[in-house]
């Protein structure tokens, strides 16, 4: 089947509105800045083509952009994710809150701040077991976060969820994390080692400052509904409603660990406890490479063939040969990534209604000087499963490398005759 390349690469701009940066300040979509997100404008452009009340599935929920946008447009949005933190976040963002949520939340925020400010400077409160936590926060900021965490722990239900989102916003805003690269790093200036009451006060002020916007957006009514479930996109779609549209942006084949990006949030919300937890979770995620996930690649072997093996294995052989000491691991990573995606495509094929469509926003990759044409292989796998009108559309250049682009790989399941 012919794969259409609708837009020449050279004519495509970076189009930042298609990335997570476009979600800042867009109501609930801007509640947390997280890298595993794509721009809500991309999602809305595709939702506008659907009939009212359509079913939209995102098998890689991430930050919940797709199910939330679907609910905003009056559709049923449904998602799965292997990460329990992202399941929690997605459900908090897509929930219909009670009518008085704005006043109730602002009252709770005021009480949390009062309680946090009552703790002495030498507290013995819980803090997460993050390796070299002093790289992330100054002693004063840590004290502020500990007191906020302890104060929030007295709440339950919807209010607690919203307070924890405020805590997540505060902990990253008060940290030394830098976002001048696609992967989170640290600012050049490390936090101080002495306790400063001004850092404590500034941290609590950040918590208070974000409350009004969050409370206002939480009070907005959704025209449709959405739900996010804990599940594996390779196997966990059977219990969902059949979809009119599968719209998603899977993890990219770039060895960037999304668990790494989420660690500070997951530790402070207690979804992570020990460093090994992150590696175990990343191994279960497609494309995961954090901690033990990398070492496990050395002994991984495919159990079944894929339709793209002739191309895939040739590229993997080149990566293994030219990648130096890390070549074999990189090759295994690329192989496992596409093997896992083939498992997903097979699971998703029976989930799409006859006449329904799929749209995968994904980027290509390069390893050891060899291109990994993810978009082409996605299209080939969709075609192998009987999708028609399979199309690869180049939608933007990516910032990290002049050879890297982002694509929309789409197709349609044939209607019954």
Secondary structure, 3 states (H helix, E strand, C coil): CCCEECCCHHHCCCCHHHEHHHHCCCHHHHCCCCCCCECHHHHHHHHCCCCCCCEEEECCCCCCHHHHHHHHCCCEEEEEECCHHHHHHHHHHCCCCCCCHHHHHHHHHHHHHHHHHCCCCCCCCCCCCCCCHHHCCCHHHHHHHHHHHHHHCCCCHHHHHHHHHHHHHHHHHCCCEECCCCCCEECCCCCCCCCCHHHHHHHHHHHHHCHHHHHHHHCCCCCCEEEEEECCCCCCCCCCCCEEEEEECCCCCCCCCHHHHHHHHHHHCCCCCCHHHHHHHHHHCCCCCCCHHHHHHHHCCCCCCCCCHHHHHHHHHHHHHHCHHHHHHHHHHHHHHHHHHHHHHHHHHCCEEEEEEEEEEEECEEECCEEECHHHHHHHHHHHCCCEEEEEEEEEECCCCCCCEEEEEEEECCCCC
